[in-house]
Amino acid sequence: MGHGPATFKETDVKRAVRAVTDAGQSVAGVRFHRDGGFTVVIGKPGEAVKLNAWDEVLEGQHGQN
């Protein structure tokens, strides 16, 4: 079952990542949300980053649906 169309385009993600790097920060990754949005995660590339304390709980539910 799909989650519906994304509310952004690839160019939006590239533009956001470029803005972060232009600001002198490193991008650890990009998280894509079920609601169609995304978050650019700041940190060292490949570094495990938690956005908040609920990440572990929510990640555990992905295989249960």
mmCIF file of the N, C-alpha and C atoms, coordinates in Angstrom:
data_MODEL
# 
_entry.id   MODEL 
# 
loop_
_atom_site.group_PDB 
_atom_site.id 
_atom_site.type_symbol 
_atom_site.label_atom_id 
_atom_site.label_alt_id 
_atom_site.label_comp_id 
_atom_site.label_asym_id 
_atom_site.label_entity_id 
_atom_site.label_seq_id 
_atom_site.pdbx_PDB_ins_code 
_atom_site.Cartn_x 
_atom_site.Cartn_y 
_atom_site.Cartn_z 
_atom_site.occupancy 
_atom_site.B_iso_or_equiv 
_atom_site.pdbx_formal_charge 
_atom_site.auth_seq_id 
_atom_site.auth_comp_id 
_atom_site.auth_asym_id 
_atom_site.auth_atom_id 
_atom_site.pdbx_PDB_model_num 
ATOM 1   N N  . MET A 1 1  ? 0.839  -1.174 0.000  1.00 0.00 ? 1  MET A N  1 
ATOM 2   C CA . MET A 1 1  ? 0.000  0.000  0.000  1.00 0.00 ? 1  MET A CA 1 
ATOM 3   C C  . MET A 1 1  ? 0.884  1.237  0.000  1.00 0.00 ? 1  MET A C  1 
ATOM 4   N N  . GLY A 1 2  ? 0.601  2.171  -0.903 1.00 0.00 ? 2  GLY A N  1 
ATOM 5   C CA . GLY A 1 2  ? 1.380  3.404  -0.987 1.00 0.00 ? 2  GLY A CA 1 
ATOM 6   C C  . GLY A 1 2  ? 0.942  4.416  0.059  1.00 0.00 ? 2  GLY A C  1 
ATOM 7   N N  . HIS A 1 3  ? 1.745  5.404  0.214  1.00 0.00 ? 3  HIS A N  1 
ATOM 8   C CA . HIS A 1 3  ? 1.459  6.457  1.186  1.00 0.00 ? 3  HIS A CA 1 
ATOM 9   C C  . HIS A 1 3  ? 1.020  7.749  0.501  1.00 0.00 ? 3  HIS A C  1 
ATOM 10  N N  . GLY A 1 4  ? 0.741  7.694  -0.767 1.00 0.00 ? 4  GLY A N  1 
ATOM 11  C CA . GLY A 1 4  ? 0.329  8.880  -1.499 1.00 0.00 ? 4  GLY A CA 1 
ATOM 12  C C  . GLY A 1 4  ? 1.519  9.572  -2.120 1.00 0.00 ? 4  GLY A C  1 
ATOM 13  N N  . PRO A 1 5  ? 1.252  10.537 -2.960 1.00 0.00 ? 5  PRO A N  1 
ATOM 14  C CA . PRO A 1 5  ? 2.342  11.231 -3.649 1.00 0.00 ? 5  PRO A CA 1 
ATOM 15  C C  . PRO A 1 5  ? 3.136  12.137 -2.715 1.00 0.00 ? 5  PRO A C  1 
ATOM 16  N N  . ALA A 1 6  ? 4.393  12.278 -3.022 1.00 0.00 ? 6  ALA A N  1 
ATOM 17  C CA . ALA A 1 6  ? 5.243  13.184 -2.247 1.00 0.00 ? 6  ALA A CA 1 
ATOM 18  C C  . ALA A 1 6  ? 4.797  14.619 -2.500 1.00 0.00 ? 6  ALA A C  1 
ATOM 19  N N  . THR A 1 7  ? 4.994  15.455 -1.511 1.00 0.00 ? 7  THR A N  1 
ATOM 20  C CA . THR A 1 7  ? 4.604  16.857 -1.649 1.00 0.00 ? 7  THR A CA 1 
ATOM 21  C C  . THR A 1 7  ? 5.781  17.716 -2.077 1.00 0.00 ? 7  THR A C  1 
ATOM 22  N N  . PHE A 1 8  ? 6.844  17.080 -2.563 1.00 0.00 ? 8  PHE A N  1 
ATOM 23  C CA . PHE A 1 8  ? 8.044  17.792 -2.993 1.00 0.00 ? 8  PHE A CA 1 
ATOM 24  C C  . PHE A 1 8  ? 8.630  17.080 -4.197 1.00 0.00 ? 8  PHE A C  1 
ATOM 25  N N  . LYS A 1 9  ? 9.576  17.738 -4.842 1.00 0.00 ? 9  LYS A N  1 
ATOM 26  C CA . LYS A 1 9  ? 10.271 17.162 -5.993 1.00 0.00 ? 9  LYS A CA 1 
ATOM 27  C C  . LYS A 1 9  ? 11.740 16.945 -5.636 1.00 0.00 ? 9  LYS A C  1 
ATOM 28  N N  . GLU A 1 10 ? 12.432 16.187 -6.456 1.00 0.00 ? 10 GLU A N  1 
ATOM 29  C CA . GLU A 1 10 ? 13.851 15.917 -6.234 1.00 0.00 ? 10 GLU A CA 1 
ATOM 30  C C  . GLU A 1 10 ? 14.638 17.225 -6.148 1.00 0.00 ? 10 GLU A C  1 
ATOM 31  N N  . THR A 1 11 ? 14.278 18.192 -6.958 1.00 0.00 ? 11 THR A N  1 
ATOM 32  C CA . THR A 1 11 ? 14.987 19.478 -6.921 1.00 0.00 ? 11 THR A CA 1 
ATOM 33  C C  . THR A 1 11 ? 14.810 20.181 -5.575 1.00 0.00 ? 11 THR A C  1 
ATOM 34  N N  . ASP A 1 12 ? 13.676 19.968 -4.907 1.00 0.00 ? 12 ASP A N  1 
ATOM 35  C CA . ASP A 1 12 ? 13.461 20.551 -3.576 1.00 0.00 ? 12 ASP A CA 1 
ATOM 36  C C  . ASP A 1 12 ? 14.453 19.971 -2.563 1.00 0.00 ? 12 ASP A C  1 
ATOM 37  N N  . VAL A 1 13 ? 14.666 18.655 -2.646 1.00 0.00 ? 13 VAL A N  1 
ATOM 38  C CA . VAL A 1 13 ? 15.613 17.999 -1.742 1.00 0.00 ? 13 VAL A CA 1 
ATOM 39  C C  . VAL A 1 13 ? 17.027 18.492 -2.030 1.00 0.00 ? 13 VAL A C  1 
ATOM 40  N N  . LYS A 1 14 ? 17.400 18.541 -3.300 1.00 0.00 ? 14 LYS A N  1 
ATOM 41  C CA . LYS A 1 14 ? 18.737 19.014 -3.669 1.00 0.00 ? 14 LYS A CA 1 
ATOM 42  C C  . LYS A 1 14 ? 18.961 20.449 -3.198 1.00 0.00 ? 14 LYS A C  1 
ATOM 43  N N  . ARG A 1 15 ? 17.953 21.283 -3.361 1.00 0.00 ? 15 ARG A N  1 
ATOM 44  C CA . ARG A 1 15 ? 18.044 22.684 -2.953 1.00 0.00 ? 15 ARG A CA 1 
ATOM 45  C C  . ARG A 1 15 ? 18.230 22.802 -1.434 1.00 0.00 ? 15 ARG A C  1 
ATOM 46  N N  . ALA A 1 16 ? 17.500 21.979 -0.677 1.00 0.00 ? 16 ALA A N  1 
ATOM 47  C CA . ALA A 1 16 ? 17.615 22.006 0.784  1.00 0.00 ? 16 ALA A CA 1 
ATOM 48  C C  . ALA A 1 16 ? 18.989 21.527 1.241  1.00 0.00 ? 16 ALA A C  1 
ATOM 49  N N  . VAL A 1 17 ? 19.494 20.460 0.619  1.00 0.00 ? 17 VAL A N  1 
ATOM 50  C CA . VAL A 1 17 ? 20.817 19.940 0.965  1.00 0.00 ? 17 VAL A CA 1 
ATOM 51  C C  . VAL A 1 17 ? 21.889 20.979 0.625  1.00 0.00 ? 17 VAL A C  1 
ATOM 52  N N  . ARG A 1 18 ? 21.764 21.603 -0.521 1.00 0.00 ? 18 ARG A N  1 
ATOM 53  C CA . ARG A 1 18 ? 22.718 22.637 -0.925 1.00 0.00 ? 18 ARG A CA 1 
ATOM 54  C C  . ARG A 1 18 ? 22.697 23.812 0.061  1.00 0.00 ? 18 ARG A C  1 
ATOM 55  N N  . ALA A 1 19 ? 21.528 24.197 0.530  1.00 0.00 ? 19 ALA A N  1 
ATOM 56  C CA . ALA A 1 19 ? 21.423 25.303 1.489  1.00 0.00 ? 19 ALA A CA 1 
ATOM 57  C C  . ALA A 1 19 ? 22.140 24.961 2.793  1.00 0.00 ? 19 ALA A C  1 
ATOM 58  N N  . VAL A 1 20 ? 22.023 23.717 3.229  1.00 0.00 ? 20 VAL A N  1 
ATOM 59  C CA . VAL A 1 20 ? 22.697 23.293 4.466  1.00 0.00 ? 20 VAL A CA 1 
ATOM 60  C C  . VAL A 1 20 ? 24.210 23.322 4.275  1.00 0.00 ? 20 VAL A C  1 
ATOM 61  N N  . THR A 1 21 ? 24.695 22.774 3.153  1.00 0.00 ? 21 THR A N  1 
ATOM 62  C CA . THR A 1 21 ? 26.133 22.757 2.921  1.00 0.00 ? 21 THR A CA 1 
ATOM 63  C C  . THR A 1 21 ? 26.681 24.166 2.682  1.00 0.00 ? 21 THR A C  1 
ATOM 64  N N  . ASP A 1 22 ? 25.901 25.018 2.016  1.00 0.00 ? 22 ASP A N  1 
ATOM 65  C CA . ASP A 1 22 ? 26.325 26.411 1.824  1.00 0.00 ? 22 ASP A CA 1 
ATOM 66  C C  . ASP A 1 22 ? 26.429 27.155 3.152  1.00 0.00 ? 22 ASP A C  1 
ATOM 67  N N  . ALA A 1 23 ? 25.665 26.705 4.141  1.00 0.00 ? 23 ALA A N  1 
ATOM 68  C CA . ALA A 1 23 ? 25.709 27.311 5.476  1.00 0.00 ? 23 ALA A CA 1 
ATOM 69  C C  . ALA A 1 23 ? 26.877 26.761 6.298  1.00 0.00 ? 23 ALA A C  1 
ATOM 70  N N  . GLY A 1 24 ? 27.681 25.865 5.685  1.00 0.00 ? 24 GLY A N  1 
ATOM 71  C CA . GLY A 1 24 ? 28.868 25.356 6.369  1.00 0.00 ? 24 GLY A CA 1 
ATOM 72  C C  . GLY A 1 24 ? 28.629 24.114 7.210  1.00 0.00 ? 24 GLY A C  1 
ATOM 73  N N  . GLN A 1 25 ? 27.480 23.490 7.063  1.00 0.00 ? 25 GLN A N  1 
ATOM 74  C CA . GLN A 1 25 ? 27.168 22.290 7.839  1.00 0.00 ? 25 GLN A CA 1 
ATOM 75  C C  . GLN A 1 25 ? 27.325 21.047 6.965  1.00 0.00 ? 25 GLN A C  1 
ATOM 76  N N  . SER A 1 26 ? 27.552 19.907 7.601  1.00 0.00 ? 26 SER A N  1 
ATOM 77  C CA . SER A 1 26 ? 27.611 18.624 6.896  1.00 0.00 ? 26 SER A CA 1 
ATOM 78  C C  . SER A 1 26 ? 26.241 17.971 6.941  1.00 0.00 ? 26 SER A C  1 
ATOM 79  N N  . VAL A 1 27 ? 25.910 17.241 5.892  1.00 0.00 ? 27 VAL A N  1 
ATOM 80  C CA . VAL A 1 27 ? 24.629 16.545 5.825  1.00 0.00 ? 27 VAL A CA 1 
ATOM 81  C C  . VAL A 1 27 ? 24.855 15.064 6.120  1.00 0.00 ? 27 VAL A C  1 
ATOM 82  N N  . ALA A 1 28 ? 24.228 14.570 7.189  1.00 0.00 ? 28 ALA A N  1 
ATOM 83  C CA . ALA A 1 28 ? 24.329 13.158 7.542  1.00 0.00 ? 28 ALA A CA 1 
ATOM 84  C C  . ALA A 1 28 ? 23.366 12.320 6.719  1.00 0.00 ? 28 ALA A C  1 
ATOM 85  N N  . GLY A 1 29 ? 22.295 12.935 6.254  1.00 0.00 ? 29 GLY A N  1 
ATOM 86  C CA . GLY A 1 29 ? 21.322 12.202 5.450  1.00 0.00 ? 29 GLY A CA 1 
ATOM 87  C C  . GLY A 1 29 ? 20.040 12.993 5.285  1.00 0.00 ? 29 GLY A C  1 
ATOM 88  N N  . VAL A 1 30 ? 19.093 12.359 4.633  1.00 0.00 ? 30 VAL A N  1 
ATOM 89  C CA . VAL A 1 30 ? 17.775 12.957 4.446  1.00 0.00 ? 30 VAL A CA 1 
ATOM 90  C C  . VAL A 1 30 ? 16.756 11.913 4.871  1.00 0.00 ? 30 VAL A C  1 
ATOM 91  N N  . ARG A 1 31 ? 15.825 12.311 5.714  1.00 0.00 ? 31 ARG A N  1 
ATOM 92  C CA . ARG A 1 31 ? 14.757 11.412 6.156  1.00 0.00 ? 31 ARG A CA 1 
ATOM 93  C C  . ARG A 1 31 ? 13.474 11.793 5.437  1.00 0.00 ? 31 ARG A C  1 
ATOM 94  N N  . PHE A 1 32 ? 12.803 10.792 4.907  1.00 0.00 ? 32 PHE A N  1 
ATOM 95  C CA . PHE A 1 32 ? 11.554 11.020 4.195  1.00 0.00 ? 32 PHE A CA 1 
ATOM 96  C C  . PHE A 1 32 ? 10.414 10.538 5.076  1.00 0.00 ? 32 PHE A C  1 
ATOM 97  N N  . HIS A 1 33 ? 9.400  11.368 5.224  1.00 0.00 ? 33 HIS A N  1 
ATOM 98  C CA . HIS A 1 33 ? 8.298  11.091 6.135  1.00 0.00 ? 33 HIS A CA 1 
ATOM 99  C C  . HIS A 1 33 ? 7.088  10.525 5.403  1.00 0.00 ? 33 HIS A C  1 
ATOM 100 N N  . ARG A 1 34 ? 6.315  9.774  6.119  1.00 0.00 ? 34 ARG A N  1 
ATOM 101 C CA . ARG A 1 34 ? 5.109  9.168  5.555  1.00 0.00 ? 34 ARG A CA 1 
ATOM 102 C C  . ARG A 1 34 ? 4.100  10.210 5.097  1.00 0.00 ? 34 ARG A C  1 
ATOM 103 N N  . ASP A 1 35 ? 4.130  11.389 5.686  1.00 0.00 ? 35 ASP A N  1 
ATOM 104 C CA . ASP A 1 35 ? 3.172  12.426 5.320  1.00 0.00 ? 35 ASP A CA 1 
ATOM 105 C C  . ASP A 1 35 ? 3.558  13.144 4.028  1.00 0.00 ? 35 ASP A C  1 
ATOM 106 N N  . GLY A 1 36 ? 4.702  12.745 3.439  1.00 0.00 ? 36 GLY A N  1 
ATOM 107 C CA . GLY A 1 36 ? 5.121  13.331 2.173  1.00 0.00 ? 36 GLY A CA 1 
ATOM 108 C C  . GLY A 1 36 ? 6.177  14.404 2.301  1.00 0.00 ? 36 GLY A C  1 
ATOM 109 N N  . GLY A 1 37 ? 6.629  14.670 3.505  1.00 0.00 ? 37 GLY A N  1 
ATOM 110 C CA . GLY A 1 37 ? 7.668  15.674 3.712  1.00 0.00 ? 37 GLY A CA 1 
ATOM 111 C C  . GLY A 1 37 ? 9.036  15.040 3.882  1.00 0.00 ? 37 GLY A C  1 
ATOM 112 N N  . PHE A 1 38 ? 10.029 15.861 4.151  1.00 0.00 ? 38 PHE A N  1 
ATOM 113 C CA . PHE A 1 38 ? 11.378 15.348 4.390  1.00 0.00 ? 38 PHE A CA 1 
ATOM 114 C C  . PHE A 1 38 ? 12.119 16.261 5.352  1.00 0.00 ? 38 PHE A C  1 
ATOM 115 N N  . THR A 1 39 ? 13.183 15.719 5.948  1.00 0.00 ? 39 THR A N  1 
ATOM 116 C CA . THR A 1 39 ? 14.027 16.458 6.870  1.00 0.00 ? 39 THR A CA 1 
ATOM 117 C C  . THR A 1 39 ? 15.476 16.233 6.482  1.00 0.00 ? 39 THR A C  1 
ATOM 118 N N  . VAL A 1 40 ? 16.255 17.302 6.382  1.00 0.00 ? 40 VAL A N  1 
ATOM 119 C CA . VAL A 1 40 ? 17.687 17.184 6.146  1.00 0.00 ? 40 VAL A CA 1 
ATOM 120 C C  . VAL A 1 40 ? 18.346 17.040 7.513  1.00 0.00 ? 40 VAL A C  1 
ATOM 121 N N  . VAL A 1 41 ? 19.090 15.945 7.712  1.00 0.00 ? 41 VAL A N  1 
ATOM 122 C CA . VAL A 1 41 ? 19.724 15.665 8.994  1.00 0.00 ? 41 VAL A CA 1 
ATOM 123 C C  . VAL A 1 41 ? 21.152 16.192 8.957  1.00 0.00 ? 41 VAL A C  1 
ATOM 124 N N  . ILE A 1 42 ? 21.462 17.078 9.881  1.00 0.00 ? 42 ILE A N  1 
ATOM 125 C CA . ILE A 1 42 ? 22.786 17.694 9.943  1.00 0.00 ? 42 ILE A CA 1 
ATOM 126 C C  . ILE A 1 42 ? 23.698 16.852 10.822 1.00 0.00 ? 42 ILE A C  1 
ATOM 127 N N  . GLY A 1 43 ? 24.909 16.600 10.353 1.00 0.00 ? 43 GLY A N  1 
ATOM 128 C CA . GLY A 1 43 ? 25.895 15.832 11.099 1.00 0.00 ? 43 GLY A CA 1 
ATOM 129 C C  . GLY A 1 43 ? 26.906 15.238 10.132 1.00 0.00 ? 43 GLY A C  1 
ATOM 130 N N  . LYS A 1 44 ? 27.772 14.404 10.646 1.00 0.00 ? 44 LYS A N  1 
ATOM 131 C CA . LYS A 1 44 ? 28.771 13.761 9.806  1.00 0.00 ? 44 LYS A CA 1 
ATOM 132 C C  . LYS A 1 44 ? 28.105 12.687 8.950  1.00 0.00 ? 44 LYS A C  1 
ATOM 133 N N  . PRO A 1 45 ? 28.435 12.615 7.659  1.00 0.00 ? 45 PRO A N  1 
ATOM 134 C CA . PRO A 1 45 ? 27.853 11.582 6.798  1.00 0.00 ? 45 PRO A CA 1 
ATOM 135 C C  . PRO A 1 45 ? 28.109 10.184 7.351  1.00 0.00 ? 45 PRO A C  1 
ATOM 136 N N  . GLY A 1 46 ? 27.067 9.355  7.359  1.00 0.00 ? 46 GLY A N  1 
ATOM 137 C CA . GLY A 1 46 ? 27.174 7.995  7.860  1.00 0.00 ? 46 GLY A CA 1 
ATOM 138 C C  . GLY A 1 46 ? 27.024 7.881  9.357  1.00 0.00 ? 46 GLY A C  1 
ATOM 139 N N  . GLU A 1 47 ? 26.912 8.997  10.049 1.00 0.00 ? 47 GLU A N  1 
ATOM 140 C CA . GLU A 1 47 ? 26.773 8.999  11.504 1.00 0.00 ? 47 GLU A CA 1 
ATOM 141 C C  . GLU A 1 47 ? 25.323 8.687  11.869 1.00 0.00 ? 47 GLU A C  1 
ATOM 142 N N  . ALA A 1 48 ? 25.142 7.798  12.818 1.00 0.00 ? 48 ALA A N  1 
ATOM 143 C CA . ALA A 1 48 ? 23.781 7.491  13.270 1.00 0.00 ? 48 ALA A CA 1 
ATOM 144 C C  . ALA A 1 48 ? 23.242 8.693  14.026 1.00 0.00 ? 48 ALA A C  1 
ATOM 145 N N  . VAL A 1 49 ? 22.128 9.207  13.559 1.00 0.00 ? 49 VAL A N  1 
ATOM 146 C CA . VAL A 1 49 ? 21.555 10.414 14.152 1.00 0.00 ? 49 VAL A CA 1 
ATOM 147 C C  . VAL A 1 49 ? 20.101 10.151 14.498 1.00 0.00 ? 49 VAL A C  1 
ATOM 148 N N  . LYS A 1 50 ? 19.710 10.515 15.710 1.00 0.00 ? 50 LYS A N  1 
ATOM 149 C CA . LYS A 1 50 ? 18.312 10.439 16.108 1.00 0.00 ? 50 LYS A CA 1 
ATOM 150 C C  . LYS A 1 50 ? 17.736 11.840 16.046 1.00 0.00 ? 50 LYS A C  1 
ATOM 151 N N  . LEU A 1 51 ? 16.571 11.958 15.435 1.00 0.00 ? 51 LEU A N  1 
ATOM 152 C CA . LEU A 1 51 ? 15.919 13.255 15.396 1.00 0.00 ? 51 LEU A CA 1 
ATOM 153 C C  . LEU A 1 51 ? 15.253 13.557 16.727 1.00 0.00 ? 51 LEU A C  1 
ATOM 154 N N  . ASN A 1 52 ? 14.718 12.527 17.392 1.00 0.00 ? 52 ASN A N  1 
ATOM 155 C CA . ASN A 1 52 ? 14.134 12.692 18.708 1.00 0.00 ? 52 ASN A CA 1 
ATOM 156 C C  . ASN A 1 52 ? 14.009 11.339 19.383 1.00 0.00 ? 52 ASN A C  1 
ATOM 157 N N  . ALA A 1 53 ? 13.533 11.308 20.618 1.00 0.00 ? 53 ALA A N  1 
ATOM 158 C CA . ALA A 1 53 ? 13.471 10.074 21.390 1.00 0.00 ? 53 ALA A CA 1 
ATOM 159 C C  . ALA A 1 53 ? 12.487 9.054  20.813 1.00 0.00 ? 53 ALA A C  1 
ATOM 160 N N  . TRP A 1 54 ? 11.526 9.475  19.986 1.00 0.00 ? 54 TRP A N  1 
ATOM 161 C CA . TRP A 1 54 ? 10.531 8.569  19.426 1.00 0.00 ? 54 TRP A CA 1 
ATOM 162 C C  . TRP A 1 54 ? 11.029 7.824  18.196 1.00 0.00 ? 54 TRP A C  1 
ATOM 163 N N  . ASP A 1 55 ? 12.187 8.159  17.666 1.00 0.00 ? 55 ASP A N  1 
ATOM 164 C CA . ASP A 1 55 ? 12.685 7.510  16.453 1.00 0.00 ? 55 ASP A CA 1 
ATOM 165 C C  . ASP A 1 55 ? 12.765 5.994  16.595 1.00 0.00 ? 55 ASP A C  1 
ATOM 166 N N  . GLU A 1 56 ? 13.319 5.509  17.714 1.00 0.00 ? 56 GLU A N  1 
ATOM 167 C CA . GLU A 1 56 ? 13.453 4.069  17.900 1.00 0.00 ? 56 GLU A CA 1 
ATOM 168 C C  . GLU A 1 56 ? 12.095 3.390  17.958 1.00 0.00 ? 56 GLU A C  1 
ATOM 169 N N  . VAL A 1 57 ? 11.138 4.011  18.622 1.00 0.00 ? 57 VAL A N  1 
ATOM 170 C CA . VAL A 1 57 ? 9.799  3.439  18.735 1.00 0.00 ? 57 VAL A CA 1 
ATOM 171 C C  . VAL A 1 57 ? 9.148  3.359  17.357 1.00 0.00 ? 57 VAL A C  1 
ATOM 172 N N  . LEU A 1 58 ? 9.206  4.443  16.604 1.00 0.00 ? 58 LEU A N  1 
ATOM 173 C CA . LEU A 1 58 ? 8.567  4.487  15.289 1.00 0.00 ? 58 LEU A CA 1 
ATOM 174 C C  . LEU A 1 58 ? 9.258  3.584  14.294 1.00 0.00 ? 58 LEU A C  1 
ATOM 175 N N  . GLU A 1 59 ? 10.577 3.493  14.344 1.00 0.00 ? 59 GLU A N  1 
ATOM 176 C CA . GLU A 1 59 ? 11.303 2.623  13.421 1.00 0.00 ? 59 GLU A CA 1 
ATOM 177 C C  . GLU A 1 59 ? 10.953 1.170  13.672 1.00 0.00 ? 59 GLU A C  1 
ATOM 178 N N  . GLY A 1 60 ? 10.650 0.793  14.899 1.00 0.00 ? 60 GLY A N  1 
ATOM 179 C CA . GLY A 1 60 ? 10.266 -0.565 15.229 1.00 0.00 ? 60 GLY A CA 1 
ATOM 180 C C  . GLY A 1 60 ? 8.907  -0.946 14.673 1.00 0.00 ? 60 GLY A C  1 
ATOM 181 N N  . GLN A 1 61 ? 8.076  0.039  14.331 1.00 0.00 ? 61 GLN A N  1 
ATOM 182 C CA . GLN A 1 61 ? 6.737  -0.225 13.833 1.00 0.00 ? 61 GLN A CA 1 
ATOM 183 C C  . GLN A 1 61 ? 6.682  -0.417 12.319 1.00 0.00 ? 61 GLN A C  1 
ATOM 184 N N  . HIS A 1 62 ? 7.751  -0.104 11.594 1.00 0.00 ? 62 HIS A N  1 
ATOM 185 C CA . HIS A 1 62 ? 7.707  -0.183 10.128 1.00 0.00 ? 62 HIS A CA 1 
ATOM 186 C C  . HIS A 1 62 ? 7.362  -1.564 9.626  1.00 0.00 ? 62 HIS A C  1 
ATOM 187 N N  . GLY A 1 63 ? 7.875  -2.609 10.231 1.00 0.00 ? 63 GLY A N  1 
ATOM 188 C CA . GLY A 1 63 ? 7.618  -3.959 9.760  1.00 0.00 ? 63 GLY A CA 1 
ATOM 189 C C  . GLY A 1 63 ? 6.325  -4.546 10.281 1.00 0.00 ? 63 GLY A C  1 
ATOM 190 N N  . GLN A 1 64 ? 5.616  -3.848 11.162 1.00 0.00 ? 64 GLN A N  1 
ATOM 191 C CA . GLN A 1 64 ? 4.421  -4.405 11.785 1.00 0.00 ? 64 GLN A CA 1 
ATOM 192 C C  . GLN A 1 64 ? 3.136  -4.065 11.052 1.00 0.00 ? 64 GLN A C  1 
ATOM 193 N N  . ASN A 1 65 ? 3.168  -3.181 10.065 1.00 0.00 ? 65 ASN A N  1 
ATOM 194 C CA . ASN A 1 65 ? 1.935  -2.758 9.389  1.00 0.00 ? 65 ASN A CA 1 
ATOM 195 C C  . ASN A 1 65 ? 1.571  -3.669 8.272  1.00 0.00 ? 65 ASN A C  1 
# 
